[in-house]
Amino acid sequence: MTVALLHRFPLAWWAMHSWLADYNYRTTIHWWVFVLTGAGALLIALLTVSFQAIKAAWQTGEIASFGMNCEASNVRRQEERHNDL
């Protein structure tokens, strides 16, 4: 996503600069506007992916076994499979 943002920021700046040039009363577009927008987009993407990963881990039971050593986790899973049969 960072590569996409870096690729599109110059195009977005050029498009906005060209569009605003036609107005009598115009303002400049500062670089920090693009940085703030990119940071917001990255934050939203990070939160979305993190939420989905945590949700999937809860559904598969991976978070329930977090903190247990591998041997205890394997024993618990084998017991669950045996009880399901």
FIDREN-261357 format. One line per 2 residues: number of its first residue (from 1); their letters; for each residue x, y, z of N, C-alpha, C, CB. Coordinates in nm, 3 decimals, decimal comma. Glycine has a CB too. Layout:
NUM) a) X Y Z X Y Z X Y Z X Y Z ~ ...;
***
This chain:
1) mt) 0,082 -0,118 0,000 0,000 0,000 0,000 0,087 0,126 0,000 -0,094 -0,001 0,120 ~ 0,199 0,120 0,067 0,290 0,234 0,070 0,343 0,265 -0,070 0,407 0,207 0,165;
3) va) 0,374 0,160 -0,146 0,422 0,180 -0,282 0,314 0,247 -0,367 0,464 0,045 -0,346 ~ 0,191 0,205 -0,349 0,080 0,265 -0,424 0,063 0,412 -0,387 -0,050 0,188 -0,398;
5) ll) 0,075 0,442 -0,259 0,062 0,581 -0,216 0,174 0,667 -0,273 0,062 0,590 -0,063 ~ 0,296 0,618 -0,267 0,409 0,693 -0,319 0,399 0,711 -0,471 0,541 0,623 -0,284;
7) hr) 0,339 0,615 -0,535 0,322 0,620 -0,680 0,215 0,721 -0,719 0,286 0,481 -0,734 ~ 0,110 0,732 -0,641 -0,005 0,815 -0,677 0,000 0,957 -0,620 -0,130 0,749 -0,632;
9) fp) 0,081 0,983 -0,519 0,087 1,117 -0,463 0,126 1,224 -0,566 0,186 1,120 -0,349 ~ 0,229 1,202 -0,648 0,260 1,304 -0,748 0,147 1,327 -0,849 0,386 1,265 -0,824;
11) la) 0,081 1,221 -0,889 -0,032 1,235 -0,982 -0,146 1,313 -0,917 -0,081 1,097 -1,028 ~ -0,173 1,284 -0,792 -0,279 1,355 -0,721 -0,243 1,502 -0,704 -0,306 1,290 -0,583;
13) ww) -0,116 1,531 -0,672 -0,073 1,670 -0,657 -0,089 1,744 -0,790 0,073 1,677 -0,608 ~ -0,045 1,682 -0,898 -0,054 1,746 -1,030 -0,201 1,772 -1,068 0,014 1,658 -1,137;
15) am) -0,287 1,673 -1,044 -0,429 1,689 -1,079 -0,492 1,801 -0,997 -0,506 1,557 -1,056 ~ -0,465 1,807 -0,868 -0,521 1,912 -0,784 -0,464 2,048 -0,820 -0,494 1,882 -0,636;
17) hs) -0,335 2,053 -0,847 -0,271 2,180 -0,884 -0,329 2,233 -1,015 -0,118 2,162 -0,897 ~ -0,348 2,146 -1,112 -0,405 2,186 -1,241 -0,550 2,232 -1,226 -0,398 2,071 -1,340;
19) wl) -0,625 2,162 -1,145 -0,765 2,195 -1,125 -0,780 2,329 -1,053 -0,836 2,084 -1,046 ~ -0,699 2,351 -0,949 -0,709 2,475 -0,872 -0,651 2,595 -0,946 -0,638 2,458 -0,739;
21) ad) -0,569 2,573 -1,046 -0,506 2,684 -1,120 -0,609 2,766 -1,197 -0,401 2,631 -1,216 ~ -0,725 2,710 -1,227 -0,827 2,780 -1,304 -0,908 2,879 -1,220 -0,920 2,681 -1,366;
23) yn) -0,894 2,875 -1,088 -0,973 2,962 -1,002 -0,897 3,091 -0,970 -1,010 2,888 -0,872 ~ -0,971 3,201 -0,958 -0,909 3,328 -0,921 -0,855 3,325 -0,778 -1,009 3,442 -0,937;
25) yr) -0,934 3,271 -0,688 -0,894 3,260 -0,548 -0,857 3,115 -0,522 -1,009 3,307 -0,451 ~ -0,731 3,089 -0,512 -0,686 2,950 -0,495 -0,591 2,941 -0,377 -0,618 2,898 -0,623;
27) tt) -0,566 2,821 -0,337 -0,475 2,794 -0,226 -0,370 2,694 -0,272 -0,552 2,741 -0,101 ~ -0,262 2,690 -0,202 -0,157 2,592 -0,235 -0,187 2,461 -0,165 -0,017 2,644 -0,195;
29) ih) -0,138 2,356 -0,222 -0,153 2,224 -0,163 -0,020 2,189 -0,098 -0,196 2,115 -0,270 ~ -0,022 2,172 0,032 0,100 2,143 0,106 0,130 1,994 0,106 0,089 2,195 0,250;
31) ww) 0,256 1,959 0,122 0,299 1,820 0,122 0,241 1,743 0,239 0,450 1,811 0,125 ~ 0,220 1,810 0,352 0,173 1,739 0,471 0,029 1,689 0,455 0,182 1,830 0,593;
33) vf) -0,046 1,747 0,363 -0,182 1,698 0,337 -0,176 1,555 0,282 -0,258 1,792 0,238 ~ -0,081 1,531 0,192 -0,065 1,397 0,135 -0,012 1,298 0,239 0,029 1,401 0,015;
35) vl) 0,079 1,343 0,323 0,133 1,257 0,429 0,023 1,219 0,528 0,250 1,327 0,502 ~ -0,056 1,317 0,567 -0,165 1,290 0,660 -0,269 1,196 0,599 -0,232 1,422 0,702;
37) tg) -0,302 1,217 0,474 -0,397 1,130 0,406 -0,343 0,988 0,394 -0,430 1,185 0,269 ~ -0,215 0,976 0,356 -0,154 0,843 0,345 -0,146 0,772 0,477 -0,016 0,855 0,286;
39) ag) -0,111 0,846 0,584 -0,106 0,786 0,717 -0,244 0,738 0,761 -0,048 0,886 0,820 ~ -0,346 0,817 0,731 -0,483 0,776 0,764 -0,524 0,650 0,689 -0,581 0,888 0,733;
41) al) -0,490 0,643 0,562 -0,523 0,524 0,483 -0,449 0,401 0,534 -0,490 0,548 0,334 ~ -0,321 0,419 0,568 -0,244 0,306 0,623 -0,299 0,261 0,757 -0,097 0,345 0,637;
43) li) -0,341 0,355 0,841 -0,399 0,320 0,970 -0,529 0,242 0,954 -0,423 0,446 1,053 ~ -0,613 0,287 0,864 -0,739 0,216 0,839 -0,712 0,075 0,786 -0,827 0,294 0,738;
45) al) -0,616 0,061 0,695 -0,582 -0,071 0,642 -0,526 -0,161 0,752 -0,481 -0,059 0,527 ~ -0,439 -0,107 0,836 -0,380 -0,185 0,945 -0,487 -0,231 1,044 -0,273 -0,103 1,018;
47) lt) -0,575 -0,142 1,080 -0,682 -0,179 1,174 -0,775 -0,284 1,114 -0,762 -0,056 1,214 ~ -0,807 -0,270 0,986 -0,896 -0,366 0,920 -0,833 -0,505 0,914 -0,931 -0,318 0,779;
49) vs) -0,708 -0,511 0,871 -0,640 -0,640 0,861 -0,620 -0,702 0,999 -0,505 -0,624 0,789 ~ -0,583 -0,620 1,097 -0,564 -0,671 1,233 -0,694 -0,726 1,290 -0,509 -0,560 1,325;
51) fq) -0,803 -0,654 1,270 -0,932 -0,701 1,320 -0,970 -0,834 1,258 -1,040 -0,597 1,292 ~ -0,952 -0,846 1,127 -0,987 -0,971 1,060 -0,897 -1,086 1,104 -0,979 -0,953 0,909;
53) ai) -0,769 -1,058 1,127 -0,677 -1,163 1,172 -0,713 -1,210 1,312 -0,533 -1,114 1,169 ~ -0,744 -1,117 1,401 -0,782 -1,154 1,538 -0,914 -1,230 1,538 -0,792 -1,030 1,627;
55) ka) -1,008 -1,185 1,456 -1,137 -1,254 1,446 -1,119 -1,398 1,397 -1,232 -1,178 1,351 ~ -1,034 -1,416 1,296 -1,009 -1,550 1,244 -0,938 -1,637 1,349 -0,925 -1,544 1,115;
57) aw) -0,846 -1,577 1,423 -0,775 -1,654 1,526 -0,870 -1,697 1,638 -0,660 -1,571 1,585 ~ -0,963 -1,612 1,676 -1,061 -1,650 1,778 -1,150 -1,763 1,729 -1,147 -1,529 1,818;
59) qt) -1,189 -1,757 1,603 -1,279 -1,859 1,549 -1,211 -1,995 1,538 -1,331 -1,817 1,413 ~ -1,080 -1,996 1,512 -1,009 -2,124 1,501 -0,955 -2,172 1,633 -0,897 -2,113 1,401;
61) ge) -0,963 -2,090 1,737 -0,915 -2,131 1,868 -0,768 -2,106 1,890 -0,943 -2,274 1,888 ~ -0,703 -2,036 1,802 -0,560 -2,011 1,818 -0,533 -1,916 1,932 -0,502 -1,955 1,690;
63) ia) -0,617 -1,818 1,953 -0,594 -1,723 2,062 -0,621 -1,791 2,195 -0,682 -1,599 2,047 ~ -0,715 -1,885 2,200 -0,745 -1,955 2,324 -0,624 -2,033 2,373 -0,864 -2,048 2,306;
65) sf) -0,540 -2,080 2,281 -0,422 -2,157 2,321 -0,297 -2,071 2,328 -0,400 -2,272 2,224 ~ -0,310 -1,942 2,305 -0,196 -1,851 2,311 -0,143 -1,846 2,454 -0,234 -1,710 2,262;
67) gm) -0,016 -1,857 2,467 0,045 -1,855 2,599 0,070 -1,995 2,653 -0,042 -1,778 2,695 ~ 0,005 -2,094 2,597 0,031 -2,231 2,637 0,148 -2,282 2,555 -0,095 -2,322 2,619;
69) nc) 0,225 -2,373 2,613 0,335 -2,427 2,533 0,279 -2,520 2,426 0,438 -2,502 2,623 ~ 0,360 -2,552 2,329 0,314 -2,631 2,214 0,262 -2,768 2,256 0,426 -2,647 2,114;
71) ea) 0,327 -2,831 2,352 0,287 -2,965 2,394 0,147 -2,961 2,456 0,388 -3,023 2,494 ~ 0,121 -2,865 2,542 -0,010 -2,854 2,605 -0,117 -2,820 2,501 -0,008 -2,748 2,717;
73) sn) -0,081 -2,738 2,407 -0,175 -2,702 2,301 -0,209 -2,823 2,216 -0,118 -2,590 2,215 ~ -0,110 -2,903 2,182 -0,134 -3,022 2,101 -0,219 -3,124 2,175 -0,003 -3,086 2,059;
75) vr) -0,194 -3,139 2,303 -0,273 -3,233 2,384 -0,419 -3,188 2,389 -0,216 -3,245 2,527 ~ -0,440 -3,059 2,409 -0,576 -3,006 2,415 -0,649 -3,027 2,283 -0,574 -2,857 2,451;
77) rq) -0,581 -3,004 2,172 -0,644 -3,024 2,041 -0,678 -3,170 2,016 -0,553 -2,972 1,930 ~ -0,587 -3,259 2,057 -0,615 -3,402 2,039 -0,736 -3,444 2,123 -0,493 -3,487 2,078;
79) ee) -0,747 -3,389 2,244 -0,862 -3,421 2,328 -0,991 -3,367 2,267 -0,842 -3,363 2,469 ~ -0,985 -3,249 2,209 -1,104 -3,193 2,145 -1,146 -3,276 2,026 -1,079 -3,050 2,102;
81) rh) -1,050 -3,321 1,948 -1,083 -3,406 1,831 -1,144 -3,538 1,877 -0,956 -3,432 1,744 ~ -1,088 -3,594 1,983 -1,139 -3,720 2,034 -1,282 -3,703 2,086 -1,047 -3,773 2,145;
83) nd) -1,309 -3,593 2,152 -1,444 -3,569 2,205 -1,544 -3,543 2,093 -1,443 -3,450 2,301 ~ -1,498 -3,488 1,982 -1,588 -3,463 1,869 -1,631 -3,592 1,801 -1,521 -3,371 1,769;
85) l) -1,549 -3,694 1,810 -1,585 -3,821 1,746 -1,691 -3,888 1,827 -1,463 -3,914 1,731;
***
